[in-house]
Amino acid sequence: MPGNISYSPAEPRRYQLSERTKAGMAAAAANGRKAGRREITTDHEKVKRAHELKARGLKPSDIGKVIGASRATVYRYLGMDS
């Protein structure tokens, strides 16, 4: 059981960090800020451009080079209904 004793001083600090993070995120949300990654919709210009280039017959890797995105991102864009 010595392991449990050595971790106990860190628990209040971890709890304090968690509470401060939650408070900061709540304050940001109150000011209109959202946490996390921005959502990409079918109206985004890169998504539209990817669909246009695919209609012209370009391969996903080539589309990615043109729009500045990875091939995996291009596949995700092409999977979105436009």
N, C-alpha and C positions, 0 to 999 in steps of 0.2 A: 503493500500500500504506500510506499514512499512516493510513488509517482503522483498520487492524488494530492499529497501535501505540497509538492513542488509547483503544481499548476494553480493552486488556490489563490496566490497573490495576483495572478494575471486575470482572474475572472472579473473582478470589479472594473478593471481597466477596459477589458473587452466589452463589458456591459455599457460602460460610459461611452466608448466609441460608437457602439451601436445606437445608443440614444441620441448622441450628437448628430449622427448621420441621418437618422429618421427626422430629427427636428430640422435639419438643413434642407432635406428634400421636401418637407412640408412647407417650409418658408418659400422655397423656390416655386412650388406648385401654387402657392397663394399669389405669387407674382407673375403667374402665367407661364412658367417654365416647365417643360416636360423632361423627365429623365429618359435616357435610352437613345436608341438610334432613330433617326428620322425615318418616317414612313415614305416609301416610294410608291406612287400610284400610277395608273395607266396614263395619266395626264402629264407625267414627267417627260421632259424633252428627250432624254436618253432612251426611254422605253419606246416612245414614238419613232425615234430615229432607228432603233434596232429593228422594229417591225418593217419600216420602209426598206432598210437594207436587205432584210431577209426576203422581202417580196421581189427585190432585184436579183436575188439568187446568190448573195454572198454567204459564205460559211460563217458559223458563229465565231470562230477564232479571228477571222478577218473583220467581222463586225466589231468585236472587242477592241481591235487595234484602232479602228476608225473613231469609235465613241469614247475610248479611254477607259474600258472596263475589262475585267477578266472574262474568260470564256464561260466560267460558271455563272457569273453575273448575267451575261448575255442570255444564257439558257433560262435563267430565272425571269428576265425581262420578257423573253419570247413566250414563256408559259403564262404570262399575264394576258388576260383577254383585253383587247383594245377596242 
